[in-house]
Amino acid sequence: MPEFNKVVIFGVGLIGGSFALALKAAGEVGEVVGFGRSPGSLKQALALGVIDRAGINPAHELGDADLVLLATPVGQMGDIMARIVPYLGPETVVTDGGSTKGNVVAAAYRAFGERIRQFVPAHPIAGAENSGPGAARADLYRERKVILTPLPENPILNVAKVRSAWEWCGARIYELTPAEHDQVFAAVSHLPHLLSYALVHDLARRDNREQFFTFAASGFRDFTRIAASHPEMWRDICLANQPALLEELDRYRQQLDEIREALAQGDGPQLEAIFAHAREARRAWAGDGE
């Protein structure tokens, strides 16, 4: 018998679709029902076997669901929560795949009220520049990190249910508070996306942009790969994590100013010291296996 008889997913693209495929590959889900804004995406998800049925009315699907995953852009989650809470079964657990946690948790407290025990926040640290059901794959989360940010009201069994689902997907599970999560990921995820978008946008606005893109090679490709990510999703992430992201952006500007000053002064030893320290830290991190 599978651990989850029925899983309902809102957003059947890369994150939600890969979650569904991973549980199916593990044999731990009986049925996956998908909801989405686009009939075309739902049709594609059905054709690819990502979901078993396309949901029409949440009132008909949530009462007997074991687990609900919100895999939409974070800006949509509050509205979805408000719509689904009245129809949740008493034992149904809701989780999310959002890249920010403070705003999602605040929305959950507003929407769930006394039923907040049923919402366990999470964030899978996996993704790609492509989106949609066609980008979903069963191995996306294998040996990748998933961060749980449990709430004080969450029963142990509810947290365990979410943990188990991600473990069946092959993920390694960690726990942070929502505030810790948002500070960390402002620095190591949200800021890099912001910088990548900024560089490509700057070059794309220039009159001789074709010349730049013609001669751009692997370094530019590696640095800017994430600028091909979903714009709506990253708009919502940046706005949702605005305070922490602004703090990290200011720190980065200070670092750029330090480098600019060394460059303007022709201070080779200072530039080399910065580069060497960065290389040492990067190589040590790369040993983590990711």
Helices and strands as residue ranges (DSSP letters): E 4-10, H 14-26, E 29-35, H 39-47, E 53-54, H 58-61, E 67-70, H 74-84, G 85-87, E 93-96, H 102-112, G 113-118, E 119-120, E 122-124, G 133-135, E 145-148, H 156-168, E 172-175, H 178-185, I 186-190, H 191-204, H 209-215, H 218-224, G 225-228, H 231-240, H 242-264, H 268-286
